[in-house]
Amino acid sequence: MTELTSGIFNASKKIYDTNKGSILRTVVYTIGHFVIAITVLMLVADVSFYIALTDAIVEPLANSVWYFVLDKFWASKISKKKKN
């Protein structure tokens, strides 16, 4: 294993070891979100399973990007206020 690979592996293991509970709950929540989104889309919008599955995966990813951009913008405004 190269030094970089070893470092990444060790850092990942440390993050996992110190956050096992949160990571497990996050995975369970995410799976639940997918199941709920698929079910709602199939019942309410009357779409096929594959379209519902695609939306259940793509929509949270798009929301994650949006949240990241919003948070960076928000944080930049707060840090500017603190400097003034």
PyMOL Python script that loads the backbone (N, CA, C, O; Angstrom):
from pymol import cmd

cmd.read_pdbstr("""\
ATOM      1  N   MET A   1       0.840  -1.179   0.000  1.00  0.00           N
ATOM      2  CA  MET A   1       0.000   0.000   0.000  1.00  0.00           C
ATOM      3  C   MET A   1       0.885   1.243   0.000  1.00  0.00           C
ATOM      4  O   MET A   1       1.858   1.321   0.751  1.00  0.00           O
ATOM      5  N   THR A   2       0.548   2.196  -0.832  1.00  0.00           N
ATOM      6  CA  THR A   2       1.340   3.424  -0.860  1.00  0.00           C
ATOM      7  C   THR A   2       1.041   4.271   0.378  1.00  0.00           C
ATOM      8  O   THR A   2       0.060   4.040   1.084  1.00  0.00           O
ATOM      9  N   GLU A   3       1.888   5.231   0.619  1.00  0.00           N
ATOM     10  CA  GLU A   3       1.710   6.093   1.785  1.00  0.00           C
ATOM     11  C   GLU A   3       0.389   6.855   1.719  1.00  0.00           C
ATOM     12  O   GLU A   3      -0.307   6.982   2.726  1.00  0.00           O
ATOM     13  N   LEU A   4       0.044   7.362   0.533  1.00  0.00           N
ATOM     14  CA  LEU A   4      -1.205   8.092   0.362  1.00  0.00           C
ATOM     15  C   LEU A   4      -2.399   7.189   0.631  1.00  0.00           C
ATOM     16  O   LEU A   4      -3.303   7.555   1.382  1.00  0.00           O
ATOM     17  N   THR A   5      -2.403   6.017   0.025  1.00  0.00           N
ATOM     18  CA  THR A   5      -3.501   5.066   0.221  1.00  0.00           C
ATOM     19  C   THR A   5      -3.607   4.667   1.685  1.00  0.00           C
ATOM     20  O   THR A   5      -4.705   4.598   2.238  1.00  0.00           O
ATOM     21  N   SER A   6      -2.490   4.411   2.298  1.00  0.00           N
ATOM     22  CA  SER A   6      -2.464   4.044   3.714  1.00  0.00           C
ATOM     23  C   SER A   6      -3.017   5.164   4.579  1.00  0.00           C
ATOM     24  O   SER A   6      -3.780   4.917   5.513  1.00  0.00           O
ATOM     25  N   GLY A   7      -2.633   6.396   4.267  1.00  0.00           N
ATOM     26  CA  GLY A   7      -3.123   7.553   5.018  1.00  0.00           C
ATOM     27  C   GLY A   7      -4.624   7.732   4.879  1.00  0.00           C
ATOM     28  O   GLY A   7      -5.317   8.006   5.859  1.00  0.00           O
ATOM     29  N   ILE A   8      -5.123   7.576   3.662  1.00  0.00           N
ATOM     30  CA  ILE A   8      -6.566   7.696   3.420  1.00  0.00           C
ATOM     31  C   ILE A   8      -7.307   6.592   4.166  1.00  0.00           C
ATOM     32  O   ILE A   8      -8.327   6.846   4.806  1.00  0.00           O
ATOM     33  N   PHE A   9      -6.793   5.368   4.081  1.00  0.00           N
ATOM     34  CA  PHE A   9      -7.419   4.239   4.767  1.00  0.00           C
ATOM     35  C   PHE A   9      -7.445   4.468   6.282  1.00  0.00           C
ATOM     36  O   PHE A   9      -8.475   4.259   6.922  1.00  0.00           O
ATOM     37  N   ASN A  10      -6.330   4.893   6.849  1.00  0.00           N
ATOM     38  CA  ASN A  10      -6.261   5.122   8.294  1.00  0.00           C
ATOM     39  C   ASN A  10      -7.170   6.271   8.733  1.00  0.00           C
ATOM     40  O   ASN A  10      -7.816   6.190   9.778  1.00  0.00           O
ATOM     41  N   ALA A  11      -7.219   7.331   7.943  1.00  0.00           N
ATOM     42  CA  ALA A  11      -8.102   8.452   8.267  1.00  0.00           C
ATOM     43  C   ALA A  11      -9.563   8.019   8.194  1.00  0.00           C
ATOM     44  O   ALA A  11     -10.366   8.382   9.054  1.00  0.00           O
ATOM     45  N   SER A  12      -9.904   7.244   7.168  1.00  0.00           N
ATOM     46  CA  SER A  12     -11.277   6.747   7.024  1.00  0.00           C
ATOM     47  C   SER A  12     -11.653   5.841   8.187  1.00  0.00           C
ATOM     48  O   SER A  12     -12.761   5.923   8.718  1.00  0.00           O
ATOM     49  N   LYS A  13     -10.733   4.988   8.574  1.00  0.00           N
ATOM     50  CA  LYS A  13     -10.985   4.075   9.691  1.00  0.00           C
ATOM     51  C   LYS A  13     -11.185   4.857  10.982  1.00  0.00           C
ATOM     52  O   LYS A  13     -12.057   4.520  11.783  1.00  0.00           O
ATOM     53  N   LYS A  14     -10.391   5.890  11.188  1.00  0.00           N
ATOM     54  CA  LYS A  14     -10.527   6.704  12.396  1.00  0.00           C
ATOM     55  C   LYS A  14     -11.885   7.413  12.412  1.00  0.00           C
ATOM     56  O   LYS A  14     -12.555   7.452  13.444  1.00  0.00           O
ATOM     57  N   ILE A  15     -12.286   7.972  11.266  1.00  0.00           N
ATOM     58  CA  ILE A  15     -13.585   8.640  11.167  1.00  0.00           C
ATOM     59  C   ILE A  15     -14.704   7.639  11.451  1.00  0.00           C
ATOM     60  O   ILE A  15     -15.641   7.938  12.190  1.00  0.00           O
ATOM     61  N   TYR A  16     -14.596   6.445  10.854  1.00  0.00           N
ATOM     62  CA  TYR A  16     -15.610   5.415  11.070  1.00  0.00           C
ATOM     63  C   TYR A  16     -15.656   5.000  12.538  1.00  0.00           C
ATOM     64  O   TYR A  16     -16.735   4.911  13.123  1.00  0.00           O
ATOM     65  N   ASP A  17     -14.498   4.746  13.131  1.00  0.00           N
ATOM     66  CA  ASP A  17     -14.450   4.284  14.519  1.00  0.00           C
ATOM     67  C   ASP A  17     -15.049   5.297  15.492  1.00  0.00           C
ATOM     68  O   ASP A  17     -15.682   4.916  16.476  1.00  0.00           O
ATOM     69  N   THR A  18     -14.851   6.576  15.222  1.00  0.00           N
ATOM     70  CA  THR A  18     -15.358   7.592  16.149  1.00  0.00           C
ATOM     71  C   THR A  18     -16.801   8.003  15.846  1.00  0.00           C
ATOM     72  O   THR A  18     -17.411   8.737  16.623  1.00  0.00           O
ATOM     73  N   ASN A  19     -17.350   7.533  14.720  1.00  0.00           N
ATOM     74  CA  ASN A  19     -18.710   7.936  14.324  1.00  0.00           C
ATOM     75  C   ASN A  19     -19.596   6.766  13.929  1.00  0.00           C
ATOM     76  O   ASN A  19     -20.539   6.952  13.160  1.00  0.00           O
ATOM     77  N   LYS A  20     -19.324   5.570  14.429  1.00  0.00           N
ATOM     78  CA  LYS A  20     -20.078   4.378  14.021  1.00  0.00           C
ATOM     79  C   LYS A  20     -21.585   4.571  14.136  1.00  0.00           C
ATOM     80  O   LYS A  20     -22.328   4.284  13.197  1.00  0.00           O
ATOM     81  N   GLY A  21     -22.032   5.059  15.288  1.00  0.00           N
ATOM     82  CA  GLY A  21     -23.468   5.227  15.517  1.00  0.00           C
ATOM     83  C   GLY A  21     -24.101   6.195  14.537  1.00  0.00           C
ATOM     84  O   GLY A  21     -25.155   5.912  13.968  1.00  0.00           O
ATOM     85  N   SER A  22     -23.463   7.328  14.340  1.00  0.00           N
ATOM     86  CA  SER A  22     -24.003   8.328  13.418  1.00  0.00           C
ATOM     87  C   SER A  22     -24.009   7.815  11.987  1.00  0.00           C
ATOM     88  O   SER A  22     -24.956   8.059  11.239  1.00  0.00           O
ATOM     89  N   ILE A  23     -22.968   7.116  11.612  1.00  0.00           N
ATOM     90  CA  ILE A  23     -22.900   6.589  10.243  1.00  0.00           C
ATOM     91  C   ILE A  23     -23.998   5.557  10.029  1.00  0.00           C
ATOM     92  O   ILE A  23     -24.664   5.569   8.994  1.00  0.00           O
ATOM     93  N   LEU A  24     -24.194   4.669  10.989  1.00  0.00           N
ATOM     94  CA  LEU A  24     -25.245   3.660  10.867  1.00  0.00           C
ATOM     95  C   LEU A  24     -26.613   4.315  10.778  1.00  0.00           C
ATOM     96  O   LEU A  24     -27.418   3.952   9.920  1.00  0.00           O
ATOM     97  N   ARG A  25     -26.888   5.273  11.652  1.00  0.00           N
ATOM     98  CA  ARG A  25     -28.181   5.964  11.607  1.00  0.00           C
ATOM     99  C   ARG A  25     -28.362   6.711  10.284  1.00  0.00           C
ATOM    100  O   ARG A  25     -29.469   6.756   9.748  1.00  0.00           O
ATOM    101  N   THR A  26     -27.303   7.287   9.763  1.00  0.00           N
ATOM    102  CA  THR A  26     -27.378   7.992   8.485  1.00  0.00           C
ATOM    103  C   THR A  26     -27.708   7.034   7.353  1.00  0.00           C
ATOM    104  O   THR A  26     -28.533   7.353   6.497  1.00  0.00           O
ATOM    105  N   VAL A  27     -27.082   5.873   7.337  1.00  0.00           N
ATOM    106  CA  VAL A  27     -27.362   4.867   6.302  1.00  0.00           C
ATOM    107  C   VAL A  27     -28.810   4.394   6.401  1.00  0.00           C
ATOM    108  O   VAL A  27     -29.496   4.294   5.383  1.00  0.00           O
ATOM    109  N   VAL A  28     -29.284   4.102   7.613  1.00  0.00           N
ATOM    110  CA  VAL A  28     -30.669   3.659   7.801  1.00  0.00           C
ATOM    111  C   VAL A  28     -31.634   4.755   7.368  1.00  0.00           C
ATOM    112  O   VAL A  28     -32.624   4.474   6.694  1.00  0.00           O
ATOM    113  N   TYR A  29     -31.356   6.005   7.750  1.00  0.00           N
ATOM    114  CA  TYR A  29     -32.200   7.126   7.356  1.00  0.00           C
ATOM    115  C   TYR A  29     -32.246   7.264   5.828  1.00  0.00           C
ATOM    116  O   TYR A  29     -33.313   7.472   5.250  1.00  0.00           O
ATOM    117  N   THR A  30     -31.096   7.149   5.192  1.00  0.00           N
ATOM    118  CA  THR A  30     -31.021   7.293   3.735  1.00  0.00           C
ATOM    119  C   THR A  30     -31.820   6.205   3.036  1.00  0.00           C
ATOM    120  O   THR A  30     -32.557   6.484   2.091  1.00  0.00           O
ATOM    121  N   ILE A  31     -31.680   4.982   3.489  1.00  0.00           N
ATOM    122  CA  ILE A  31     -32.453   3.880   2.900  1.00  0.00           C
ATOM    123  C   ILE A  31     -33.949   4.127   3.101  1.00  0.00           C
ATOM    124  O   ILE A  31     -34.749   3.930   2.187  1.00  0.00           O
ATOM    125  N   GLY A  32     -34.312   4.560   4.308  1.00  0.00           N
ATOM    126  CA  GLY A  32     -35.712   4.886   4.571  1.00  0.00           C
ATOM    127  C   GLY A  32     -36.213   5.997   3.665  1.00  0.00           C
ATOM    128  O   GLY A  32     -37.338   5.944   3.169  1.00  0.00           O
ATOM    129  N   HIS A  33     -35.375   7.003   3.450  1.00  0.00           N
ATOM    130  CA  HIS A  33     -35.749   8.109   2.564  1.00  0.00           C
ATOM    131  C   HIS A  33     -36.021   7.594   1.151  1.00  0.00           C
ATOM    132  O   HIS A  33     -37.008   7.980   0.525  1.00  0.00           O
ATOM    133  N   PHE A  34     -35.152   6.731   0.655  1.00  0.00           N
ATOM    134  CA  PHE A  34     -35.354   6.169  -0.683  1.00  0.00           C
ATOM    135  C   PHE A  34     -36.670   5.397  -0.759  1.00  0.00           C
ATOM    136  O   PHE A  34     -37.441   5.572  -1.702  1.00  0.00           O
ATOM    137  N   VAL A  35     -36.926   4.547   0.230  1.00  0.00           N
ATOM    138  CA  VAL A  35     -38.149   3.732   0.232  1.00  0.00           C
ATOM    139  C   VAL A  35     -39.391   4.616   0.294  1.00  0.00           C
ATOM    140  O   VAL A  35     -40.349   4.393  -0.446  1.00  0.00           O
ATOM    141  N   ILE A  36     -39.379   5.612   1.169  1.00  0.00           N
ATOM    142  CA  ILE A  36     -40.522   6.513   1.294  1.00  0.00           C
ATOM    143  C   ILE A  36     -40.731   7.305   0.007  1.00  0.00           C
ATOM    144  O   ILE A  36     -41.860   7.432  -0.467  1.00  0.00           O
ATOM    145  N   ALA A  37     -39.656   7.837  -0.559  1.00  0.00           N
ATOM    146  CA  ALA A  37     -39.771   8.624  -1.793  1.00  0.00           C
ATOM    147  C   ALA A  37     -40.297   7.771  -2.946  1.00  0.00           C
ATOM    148  O   ALA A  37     -41.151   8.221  -3.710  1.00  0.00           O
ATOM    149  N   ILE A  38     -39.798   6.557  -3.073  1.00  0.00           N
ATOM    150  CA  ILE A  38     -40.270   5.666  -4.142  1.00  0.00           C
ATOM    151  C   ILE A  38     -41.745   5.367  -3.959  1.00  0.00           C
ATOM    152  O   ILE A  38     -42.523   5.444  -4.910  1.00  0.00           O
ATOM    153  N   THR A  39     -42.132   5.026  -2.735  1.00  0.00           N
ATOM    154  CA  THR A  39     -43.533   4.681  -2.457  1.00  0.00           C
ATOM    155  C   THR A  39     -44.459   5.854  -2.746  1.00  0.00           C
ATOM    156  O   THR A  39     -45.489   5.690  -3.400  1.00  0.00           O
ATOM    157  N   VAL A  40     -44.093   7.041  -2.259  1.00  0.00           N
ATOM    158  CA  VAL A  40     -44.940   8.219  -2.472  1.00  0.00           C
ATOM    159  C   VAL A  40     -45.056   8.537  -3.959  1.00  0.00           C
ATOM    160  O   VAL A  40     -46.152   8.808  -4.448  1.00  0.00           O
ATOM    161  N   LEU A  41     -43.958   8.506  -4.667  1.00  0.00           N
ATOM    162  CA  LEU A  41     -44.016   8.805  -6.106  1.00  0.00           C
ATOM    163  C   LEU A  41     -44.864   7.793  -6.866  1.00  0.00           C
ATOM    164  O   LEU A  41     -45.631   8.160  -7.757  1.00  0.00           O
ATOM    165  N   MET A  42     -44.727   6.537  -6.515  1.00  0.00           N
ATOM    166  CA  MET A  42     -45.512   5.517  -7.210  1.00  0.00           C
ATOM    167  C   MET A  42     -47.004   5.657  -6.910  1.00  0.00           C
ATOM    168  O   MET A  42     -47.834   5.438  -7.792  1.00  0.00           O
ATOM    169  N   LEU A  43     -47.351   6.022  -5.670  1.00  0.00           N
ATOM    170  CA  LEU A  43     -48.767   6.142  -5.296  1.00  0.00           C
ATOM    171  C   LEU A  43     -49.375   7.473  -5.727  1.00  0.00           C
ATOM    172  O   LEU A  43     -50.492   7.501  -6.244  1.00  0.00           O
ATOM    173  N   VAL A  44     -48.658   8.568  -5.523  1.00  0.00           N
ATOM    174  CA  VAL A  44     -49.213   9.891  -5.794  1.00  0.00           C
ATOM    175  C   VAL A  44     -49.083  10.268  -7.264  1.00  0.00           C
ATOM    176  O   VAL A  44     -50.046  10.724  -7.881  1.00  0.00           O
ATOM    177  N   ALA A  45     -47.892  10.077  -7.823  1.00  0.00           N
ATOM    178  CA  ALA A  45     -47.650  10.520  -9.196  1.00  0.00           C
ATOM    179  C   ALA A  45     -47.897   9.415 -10.217  1.00  0.00           C
ATOM    180  O   ALA A  45     -47.870   9.660 -11.423  1.00  0.00           O
ATOM    181  N   ASP A  46     -48.138   8.196  -9.733  1.00  0.00           N
ATOM    182  CA  ASP A  46     -48.413   7.057 -10.605  1.00  0.00           C
ATOM    183  C   ASP A  46     -47.312   6.862 -11.653  1.00  0.00           C
ATOM    184  O   ASP A  46     -47.586   6.718 -12.845  1.00  0.00           O
ATOM    185  N   VAL A  47     -46.064   6.861 -11.182  1.00  0.00           N
ATOM    186  CA  VAL A  47     -44.928   6.630 -12.068  1.00  0.00           C
ATOM    187  C   VAL A  47     -44.394   5.215 -11.839  1.00  0.00           C
ATOM    188  O   VAL A  47     -44.713   4.569 -10.841  1.00  0.00           O
ATOM    189  N   SER A  48     -43.587   4.756 -12.769  1.00  0.00           N
ATOM    190  CA  SER A  48     -43.022   3.413 -12.650  1.00  0.00           C
ATOM    191  C   SER A  48     -41.985   3.363 -11.533  1.00  0.00           C
ATOM    192  O   SER A  48     -41.497   4.395 -11.073  1.00  0.00           O
ATOM    193  N   PHE A  49     -41.661   2.153 -11.107  1.00  0.00           N
ATOM    194  CA  PHE A  49     -40.664   1.951 -10.054  1.00  0.00           C
ATOM    195  C   PHE A  49     -39.328   2.564 -10.443  1.00  0.00           C
ATOM    196  O   PHE A  49     -38.681   3.199  -9.610  1.00  0.00           O
ATOM    197  N   TYR A  50     -38.899   2.388 -11.688  1.00  0.00           N
ATOM    198  CA  TYR A  50     -37.581   2.874 -12.107  1.00  0.00           C
ATOM    199  C   TYR A  50     -37.507   4.403 -12.151  1.00  0.00           C
ATOM    200  O   TYR A  50     -36.474   4.987 -11.825  1.00  0.00           O
ATOM    201  N   ILE A  51     -38.590   5.036 -12.549  1.00  0.00           N
ATOM    202  CA  ILE A  51     -38.611   6.502 -12.524  1.00  0.00           C
ATOM    203  C   ILE A  51     -38.606   6.991 -11.072  1.00  0.00           C
ATOM    204  O   ILE A  51     -37.900   7.940 -10.732  1.00  0.00           O
ATOM    205  N   ALA A  52     -39.394   6.339 -10.228  1.00  0.00           N
ATOM    206  CA  ALA A  52     -39.423   6.706  -8.805  1.00  0.00           C
ATOM    207  C   ALA A  52     -38.061   6.482  -8.159  1.00  0.00           C
ATOM    208  O   ALA A  52     -37.611   7.306  -7.363  1.00  0.00           O
ATOM    209  N   LEU A  53     -37.401   5.377  -8.492  1.00  0.00           N
ATOM    210  CA  LEU A  53     -36.075   5.081  -7.949  1.00  0.00           C
ATOM    211  C   LEU A  53     -35.072   6.139  -8.375  1.00  0.00           C
ATOM    212  O   LEU A  53     -34.274   6.609  -7.564  1.00  0.00           O
ATOM    213  N   THR A  54     -35.113   6.510  -9.637  1.00  0.00           N
ATOM    214  CA  THR A  54     -34.202   7.537 -10.148  1.00  0.00           C
ATOM    215  C   THR A  54     -34.412   8.850  -9.398  1.00  0.00           C
ATOM    216  O   THR A  54     -33.449   9.484  -8.968  1.00  0.00           O
ATOM    217  N   ASP A  55     -35.667   9.254  -9.243  1.00  0.00           N
ATOM    218  CA  ASP A  55     -35.954  10.500  -8.542  1.00  0.00           C
ATOM    219  C   ASP A  55     -35.551  10.406  -7.071  1.00  0.00           C
ATOM    220  O   ASP A  55     -35.050  11.376  -6.501  1.00  0.00           O
ATOM    221  N   ALA A  56     -35.765   9.260  -6.463  1.00  0.00           N
ATOM    222  CA  ALA A  56     -35.438   9.087  -5.040  1.00  0.00           C
ATOM    223  C   ALA A  56     -33.938   9.179  -4.790  1.00  0.00           C
ATOM    224  O   ALA A  56     -33.513   9.493  -3.678  1.00  0.00           O
ATOM    225  N   ILE A  57     -33.151   8.913  -5.795  1.00  0.00           N
ATOM    226  CA  ILE A  57     -31.694   9.011  -5.652  1.00  0.00           C
ATOM    227  C   ILE A  57     -31.191  10.382  -6.100  1.00  0.00           C
ATOM    228  O   ILE A  57     -30.378  11.002  -5.414  1.00  0.00           O
ATOM    229  N   VAL A  58     -31.672  10.852  -7.248  1.00  0.00           N
ATOM    230  CA  VAL A  58     -31.172  12.103  -7.825  1.00  0.00           C
ATOM    231  C   VAL A  58     -31.608  13.316  -7.007  1.00  0.00           C
ATOM    232  O   VAL A  58     -30.810  14.224  -6.772  1.00  0.00           O
ATOM    233  N   GLU A  59     -32.857  13.338  -6.575  1.00  0.00           N
ATOM    234  CA  GLU A  59     -33.378  14.502  -5.849  1.00  0.00           C
ATOM    235  C   GLU A  59     -32.606  14.786  -4.559  1.00  0.00           C
ATOM    236  O   GLU A  59     -32.251  15.943  -4.330  1.00  0.00           O
ATOM    237  N   PRO A  60     -32.325  13.796  -3.703  1.00  0.00           N
ATOM    238  CA  PRO A  60     -31.521  14.101  -2.509  1.00  0.00           C
ATOM    239  C   PRO A  60     -30.101  14.560  -2.844  1.00  0.00           C
ATOM    240  O   PRO A  60     -29.540  15.402  -2.144  1.00  0.00           O
ATOM    241  N   LEU A  61     -29.527  14.014  -3.902  1.00  0.00           N
ATOM    242  CA  LEU A  61     -28.192  14.462  -4.300  1.00  0.00           C
ATOM    243  C   LEU A  61     -28.222  15.919  -4.750  1.00  0.00           C
ATOM    244  O   LEU A  61     -27.334  16.699  -4.407  1.00  0.00           O
ATOM    245  N   ALA A  62     -29.246  16.279  -5.516  1.00  0.00           N
ATOM    246  CA  ALA A  62     -29.386  17.670  -5.948  1.00  0.00           C
ATOM    247  C   ALA A  62     -29.609  18.585  -4.738  1.00  0.00           C
ATOM    248  O   ALA A  62     -29.046  19.678  -4.672  1.00  0.00           O
ATOM    249  N   ASN A  63     -30.426  18.139  -3.789  1.00  0.00           N
ATOM    250  CA  ASN A  63     -30.637  18.925  -2.572  1.00  0.00           C
ATOM    251  C   ASN A  63     -29.353  19.080  -1.779  1.00  0.00           C
ATOM    252  O   ASN A  63     -29.124  20.127  -1.175  1.00  0.00           O
ATOM    253  N   SER A  64     -28.520  18.066  -1.771  1.00  0.00           N
ATOM    254  CA  SER A  64     -27.248  18.137  -1.056  1.00  0.00           C
ATOM    255  C   SER A  64     -26.343  19.202  -1.665  1.00  0.00           C
ATOM    256  O   SER A  64     -25.711  19.975  -0.944  1.00  0.00           O
ATOM    257  N   VAL A  65     -26.284  19.238  -2.992  1.00  0.00           N
ATOM    258  CA  VAL A  65     -25.474  20.261  -3.666  1.00  0.00           C
ATOM    259  C   VAL A  65     -26.033  21.644  -3.354  1.00  0.00           C
ATOM    260  O   VAL A  65     -25.283  22.567  -3.035  1.00  0.00           O
ATOM    261  N   TRP A  66     -27.352  21.782  -3.446  1.00  0.00           N
ATOM    262  CA  TRP A  66     -27.992  23.057  -3.146  1.00  0.00           C
ATOM    263  C   TRP A  66     -27.679  23.487  -1.713  1.00  0.00           C
ATOM    264  O   TRP A  66     -27.348  24.648  -1.475  1.00  0.00           O
ATOM    265  N   TYR A  67     -27.781  22.560  -0.757  1.00  0.00           N
ATOM    266  CA  TYR A  67     -27.502  22.885   0.638  1.00  0.00           C
ATOM    267  C   TYR A  67     -26.052  23.339   0.806  1.00  0.00           C
ATOM    268  O   TYR A  67     -25.787  24.306   1.520  1.00  0.00           O
ATOM    269  N   PHE A  68     -25.125  22.658   0.164  1.00  0.00           N
ATOM    270  CA  PHE A  68     -23.714  23.012   0.260  1.00  0.00           C
ATOM    271  C   PHE A  68     -23.484  24.434  -0.247  1.00  0.00           C
ATOM    272  O   PHE A  68     -22.803  25.227   0.404  1.00  0.00           O
ATOM    273  N   VAL A  69     -24.055  24.755  -1.415  1.00  0.00           N
ATOM    274  CA  VAL A  69     -23.902  26.100  -1.986  1.00  0.00           C
ATOM    275  C   VAL A  69     -24.536  27.136  -1.058  1.00  0.00           C
ATOM    276  O   VAL A  69     -23.941  28.180  -0.791  1.00  0.00           O
ATOM    277  N   LEU A  70     -25.738  26.848  -0.571  1.00  0.00           N
ATOM    278  CA  LEU A  70     -26.419  27.755   0.343  1.00  0.00           C
ATOM    279  C   LEU A  70     -25.611  27.973   1.616  1.00  0.00           C
ATOM    280  O   LEU A  70     -25.470  29.105   2.078  1.00  0.00           O
ATOM    281  N   ASP A  71     -25.083  26.900   2.180  1.00  0.00           N
ATOM    282  CA  ASP A  71     -24.309  26.998   3.413  1.00  0.00           C
ATOM    283  C   ASP A  71     -23.034  27.824   3.206  1.00  0.00           C
ATOM    284  O   ASP A  71     -22.682  28.645   4.052  1.00  0.00           O
ATOM    285  N   LYS A  72     -22.352  27.606   2.092  1.00  0.00           N
ATOM    286  CA  LYS A  72     -21.137  28.384   1.809  1.00  0.00           C
ATOM    287  C   LYS A  72     -21.481  29.868   1.667  1.00  0.00           C
ATOM    288  O   LYS A  72     -20.772  30.723   2.198  1.00  0.00           O
ATOM    289  N   PHE A  73     -22.558  30.172   0.959  1.00  0.00           N
ATOM    290  CA  PHE A  73     -22.998  31.563   0.798  1.00  0.00           C
ATOM    291  C   PHE A  73     -23.354  32.158   2.153  1.00  0.00           C
ATOM    292  O   PHE A  73     -22.919  33.260   2.487  1.00  0.00           O
ATOM    293  N   TRP A  74     -24.139  31.432   2.927  1.00  0.00           N
ATOM    294  CA  TRP A  74     -24.586  31.891   4.240  1.00  0.00           C
ATOM    295  C   TRP A  74     -23.390  32.150   5.157  1.00  0.00           C
ATOM    296  O   TRP A  74     -23.296  33.194   5.802  1.00  0.00           O
ATOM    297  N   ALA A  75     -22.486  31.183   5.200  1.00  0.00           N
ATOM    298  CA  ALA A  75     -21.306  31.313   6.062  1.00  0.00           C
ATOM    299  C   ALA A  75     -20.446  32.505   5.642  1.00  0.00           C
ATOM    300  O   ALA A  75     -19.867  33.181   6.492  1.00  0.00           O
ATOM    301  N   SER A  76     -20.361  32.764   4.341  1.00  0.00           N
ATOM    302  CA  SER A  76     -19.557  33.900   3.880  1.00  0.00           C
ATOM    303  C   SER A  76     -20.191  35.216   4.320  1.00  0.00           C
ATOM    304  O   SER A  76     -19.469  36.165   4.627  1.00  0.00           O
ATOM    305  N   LYS A  77     -21.497  35.297   4.358  1.00  0.00           N
ATOM    306  CA  LYS A  77     -22.184  36.520   4.795  1.00  0.00           C
ATOM    307  C   LYS A  77     -22.007  36.723   6.291  1.00  0.00           C
ATOM    308  O   LYS A  77     -21.830  37.856   6.739  1.00  0.00           O
ATOM    309  N   ILE A  78     -22.050  35.659   7.064  1.00  0.00           N
ATOM    310  CA  ILE A  78     -21.886  35.761   8.512  1.00  0.00           C
ATOM    311  C   ILE A  78     -20.460  36.168   8.851  1.00  0.00           C
ATOM    312  O   ILE A  78     -20.247  37.000   9.734  1.00  0.00           O
ATOM    313  N   SER A  79     -19.469  35.584   8.152  1.00  0.00           N
ATOM    314  CA  SER A  79     -18.070  35.942   8.440  1.00  0.00           C
ATOM    315  C   SER A  79     -17.784  37.395   8.065  1.00  0.00           C
ATOM    316  O   SER A  79     -16.965  38.041   8.718  1.00  0.00           O
ATOM    317  N   LYS A  80     -18.436  37.922   7.033  1.00  0.00           N
ATOM    318  CA  LYS A  80     -18.252  39.329   6.663  1.00  0.00           C
ATOM    319  C   LYS A  80     -18.849  40.242   7.727  1.00  0.00           C
ATOM    320  O   LYS A  80     -18.298  41.305   8.012  1.00  0.00           O
ATOM    321  N   LYS A  81     -19.995  39.827   8.330  1.00  0.00           N
ATOM    322  CA  LYS A  81     -20.621  40.624   9.377  1.00  0.00           C
ATOM    323  C   LYS A  81     -19.736  40.682  10.607  1.00  0.00           C
ATOM    324  O   LYS A  81     -19.638  41.724  11.254  1.00  0.00           O
ATOM    325  N   LYS A  82     -19.089  39.569  10.936  1.00  0.00           N
ATOM    326  CA  LYS A  82     -18.242  39.510  12.113  1.00  0.00           C
ATOM    327  C   LYS A  82     -17.001  40.402  11.945  1.00  0.00           C
ATOM    328  O   LYS A  82     -16.498  40.952  12.925  1.00  0.00           O
ATOM    329  N   LYS A  83     -16.514  40.543  10.718  1.00  0.00           N
ATOM    330  CA  LYS A  83     -15.341  41.373  10.447  1.00  0.00           C
ATOM    331  C   LYS A  83     -15.659  42.848  10.547  1.00  0.00           C
ATOM    332  O   LYS A  83     -14.784  43.655  10.864  1.00  0.00           O
ATOM    333  N   ASN A  84     -16.919  43.214  10.276  1.00  0.00           N
ATOM    334  CA  ASN A  84     -17.309  44.630  10.298  1.00  0.00           C
ATOM    335  C   ASN A  84     -17.584  45.099  11.662  1.00  0.00           C
ATOM    336  O   ASN A  84     -17.924  46.266  11.857  1.00  0.00           O
TER     337      ASN A  84
END
""", "prot")
cmd.dss("prot")
cmd.show_as("cartoon", "prot")
cmd.util.cbc("prot")
cmd.orient("prot")
